[in-house]
Amino acid sequence: TNRPGTGILPLIPDYINNHYAIYYILKRNLLGIEFETGLRGEFRNYFIARFENKTIVKEDLQFLNYAANIGFKNKIGKTITTHLDISYTNRPPEVNELFSNGLHQGVSGIEVGNPNLNPENSFKIVNEWTGHLAEKHHINLSLFYNHINNFIYLQPQNDFVVTIRGAFPLFSYVGTDASMLGGSFKSITDITKAFQWTSGMSYIYARNLDQK
């Protein structure tokens, strides 16, 4: 709840967020392969009171979301373990993504929400390999691909907003289809019981599919 008397319109409106979820996880060992799957259902309800043209507008928004995943873990020989996980998730836009309207002091910019945003839908595959090359040394390789419909992000605009505090760049929340892929590599060595040496590298490639 915003504190009255400041004389400044709030960046985000007053709101109440009711959030309920239920999930189920199943783990089994089949022919030496560890198997895990999960399901989750979530209901979210926003009660919002915001200003529009000097008038208080009250809104009641409801979102029903689902998530599911399936994973396998298998040991190859005595030294290598591989893990494959496939998941689907979706999430509703947050209140700030829907109704931000004003100066965000943390980024020194004007943020504008988008009440027409749709929930994000994400499909992700992760494949991880762990190898114990020696008693005190092991390596980890992780690869992933993620496709997201309606990926929500803060997009800079070719405009500035002039206020009594100065001119600030304008940012708007938008949705787009996006893909991301990449991986990471780590090498971990136990020098002593108290010290560990870790080195690694990672790479991510992301693409806005709508805007190319």
C-alpha positions as CSV (number, residue, x, y, z in Angstrom):
1,T,0.0,0.0,0.0
2,N,1.4,3.4,-1.0
3,R,1.7,6.0,1.7
4,P,-0.5,9.1,1.1
5,G,0.7,12.7,1.5
6,T,3.8,12.5,-0.6
7,G,2.3,14.4,-3.5
8,I,3.7,11.9,-6.0
9,L,1.9,9.2,-8.0
10,P,3.3,5.8,-7.1
11,L,5.3,3.7,-9.5
12,I,3.0,0.8,-9.0
13,P,-0.6,0.8,-7.8
14,D,-2.0,-0.4,-4.5
15,Y,-2.7,-4.1,-4.8
16,I,-3.5,-7.4,-3.0
17,N,-2.0,-10.6,-4.4
18,N,-3.7,-13.9,-3.4
19,H,-1.6,-16.8,-4.5
20,Y,-2.5,-20.5,-4.2
21,A,-0.7,-23.6,-5.5
22,I,-0.7,-27.3,-5.4
23,Y,1.9,-29.7,-6.7
24,Y,2.7,-33.4,-6.9
25,I,6.2,-35.0,-7.2
26,L,6.9,-38.7,-8.1
27,K,10.3,-40.4,-7.8
28,R,11.1,-43.9,-8.9
29,N,14.1,-46.1,-9.8
30,L,13.5,-48.1,-12.9
31,L,16.2,-50.5,-14.2
32,G,18.9,-48.5,-12.5
33,I,17.6,-45.2,-13.9
34,E,16.4,-42.5,-11.5
35,F,13.1,-41.2,-12.8
36,E,11.3,-38.0,-11.5
37,T,8.2,-36.2,-12.6
38,G,6.2,-33.3,-11.2
39,L,3.0,-31.4,-11.8
40,R,2.0,-28.0,-10.4
41,G,-1.2,-25.9,-10.6
42,E,-1.3,-22.3,-9.5
43,F,-4.1,-19.8,-9.1
44,R,-3.2,-16.1,-8.7
45,N,-5.6,-13.2,-8.0
46,Y,-4.8,-9.5,-8.2
47,F,-7.0,-6.9,-6.5
48,I,-5.7,-3.6,-7.9
49,A,-6.6,0.1,-7.2
50,R,-4.9,2.5,-9.6
51,F,-5.2,6.1,-10.9
52,E,-6.3,6.7,-14.4
53,N,-7.0,10.3,-15.5
54,K,-7.2,11.4,-11.9
55,T,-9.8,8.7,-11.2
56,I,-9.4,5.6,-9.1
57,V,-9.9,2.4,-11.2
58,K,-10.4,-0.9,-9.4
59,E,-9.6,-4.2,-11.1
60,D,-9.8,-7.9,-10.3
61,L,-7.5,-10.0,-12.4
62,Q,-7.3,-13.8,-12.2
63,F,-4.7,-16.2,-13.7
64,L,-4.6,-20.0,-13.7
65,N,-1.1,-21.5,-14.5
66,Y,0.4,-24.9,-14.9
67,A,3.8,-26.5,-14.8
68,A,5.1,-29.9,-15.5
69,N,8.5,-31.6,-15.7
70,I,10.0,-35.0,-16.3
71,G,13.6,-36.0,-15.6
72,F,16.0,-38.9,-15.9
73,K,19.3,-39.6,-14.1
74,N,21.6,-42.4,-15.2
75,K,25.1,-43.6,-14.2
76,I,27.3,-44.5,-17.1
77,G,30.1,-46.7,-15.9
78,K,31.7,-45.8,-12.5
79,T,32.7,-42.2,-13.2
80,I,30.1,-40.5,-15.4
81,T,26.5,-39.5,-14.5
82,T,24.1,-37.8,-16.9
83,H,20.8,-36.0,-16.1
84,L,18.1,-35.0,-18.6
85,D,15.3,-32.7,-17.6
86,I,12.4,-31.5,-19.7
87,S,10.0,-28.9,-18.3
88,Y,7.1,-26.7,-19.3
89,T,6.1,-23.7,-17.1
90,N,4.0,-20.6,-17.5
91,R,3.7,-17.5,-15.3
92,P,1.4,-14.5,-15.3
93,P,2.7,-11.0,-15.6
94,E,3.6,-9.3,-12.3
95,V,1.8,-6.1,-11.1
96,N,4.8,-3.9,-12.1
97,E,4.9,-5.4,-15.6
98,L,1.2,-4.7,-16.0
99,F,0.7,-1.3,-14.4
100,S,4.1,0.5,-13.7
101,N,3.7,4.2,-14.5
102,G,6.4,6.6,-13.3
103,L,10.0,7.1,-12.3
104,H,11.9,4.1,-11.1
105,Q,14.7,5.6,-9.0
106,G,16.8,2.4,-9.2
107,V,17.3,2.6,-12.9
108,S,16.8,6.4,-13.3
109,G,14.1,5.8,-16.0
110,I,10.4,6.1,-16.6
111,E,8.7,2.7,-16.6
112,V,5.4,2.1,-18.3
113,G,3.5,-1.2,-17.8
114,N,1.4,-3.0,-20.3
115,P,-2.1,-4.2,-19.1
116,N,-2.4,-6.4,-22.3
117,L,0.5,-8.7,-21.5
118,N,-0.2,-12.4,-21.8
119,P,1.4,-15.0,-19.5
120,E,4.8,-16.4,-20.4
121,N,5.0,-20.0,-21.7
122,S,8.4,-21.7,-21.4
123,F,9.6,-25.0,-22.8
124,K,13.1,-26.0,-21.5
125,I,15.5,-28.9,-22.0
126,V,18.5,-29.3,-19.8
127,N,21.2,-32.0,-20.2
128,E,23.9,-32.3,-17.5
129,W,27.0,-34.5,-17.4
130,T,29.2,-35.0,-14.3
131,G,32.5,-36.9,-14.5
132,H,34.6,-38.0,-11.5
133,L,38.0,-38.1,-13.1
134,A,39.9,-38.7,-9.9
135,E,39.0,-39.0,-6.2
136,K,39.4,-35.3,-5.6
137,H,38.6,-33.9,-9.1
138,H,35.4,-33.8,-11.1
139,I,34.0,-31.9,-14.0
140,N,30.5,-30.8,-14.9
141,L,29.0,-29.9,-18.3
142,S,25.5,-28.5,-18.6
143,L,23.7,-27.7,-21.9
144,F,20.2,-26.2,-22.2
145,Y,17.7,-24.9,-24.7
146,N,14.8,-22.7,-23.7
147,H,11.9,-21.5,-25.9
148,I,9.6,-18.8,-24.4
149,N,6.4,-17.5,-25.9
150,N,5.4,-14.0,-24.7
151,F,8.7,-13.4,-23.0
152,I,8.2,-10.3,-20.9
153,Y,11.1,-7.7,-20.8
154,L,11.7,-4.0,-20.3
155,Q,12.3,-2.5,-23.7
156,P,14.0,1.0,-24.1
157,Q,12.1,3.4,-26.2
158,N,13.4,6.2,-28.5
159,D,12.0,8.8,-26.3
160,F,12.6,10.9,-23.2
161,V,10.1,12.1,-20.6
162,V,10.7,15.6,-19.1
163,T,9.7,16.0,-15.5
164,I,10.5,18.7,-12.8
165,R,13.4,16.4,-11.8
166,G,14.9,16.3,-15.3
167,A,14.7,14.3,-18.5
168,F,14.6,10.5,-18.1
169,P,14.7,7.7,-20.7
170,L,11.4,5.8,-21.3
171,F,11.1,2.0,-20.9
172,S,8.0,-0.1,-21.7
173,Y,7.2,-3.7,-20.8
174,V,6.5,-5.7,-23.9
175,G,6.1,-9.4,-24.8
176,T,7.9,-11.3,-27.5
177,D,8.7,-14.9,-28.6
178,A,12.3,-15.7,-27.6
179,S,14.8,-18.6,-27.6
180,M,17.9,-19.1,-25.5
181,L,20.5,-21.8,-25.7
182,G,23.9,-22.3,-24.1
183,G,25.9,-24.2,-21.6
184,S,28.4,-24.1,-18.8
185,F,31.6,-26.1,-17.9
186,K,33.1,-26.4,-14.5
187,S,36.2,-28.1,-13.2
188,I,36.4,-28.6,-9.4
189,T,39.4,-29.9,-7.5
190,D,39.6,-30.5,-3.7
191,I,43.0,-29.3,-2.7
192,T,42.5,-30.0,1.0
193,K,39.5,-30.6,3.2
194,A,39.2,-26.9,3.7
195,F,40.2,-25.6,0.2
196,Q,38.6,-26.1,-3.2
197,W,39.7,-24.9,-6.6
198,T,36.9,-24.2,-9.2
199,S,37.3,-22.9,-12.7
200,G,34.7,-22.7,-15.4
201,M,33.2,-20.9,-18.4
202,S,29.7,-20.4,-19.8
203,Y,28.0,-19.3,-23.0
204,I,24.5,-18.1,-23.7
205,Y,22.9,-17.2,-27.1
206,A,19.5,-15.4,-27.0
207,R,17.4,-14.3,-29.8
208,N,14.2,-12.1,-30.1
209,L,12.3,-14.2,-32.6
210,D,9.7,-11.5,-33.4
211,Q,12.1,-8.8,-34.1
212,K,14.9,-11.1,-35.5
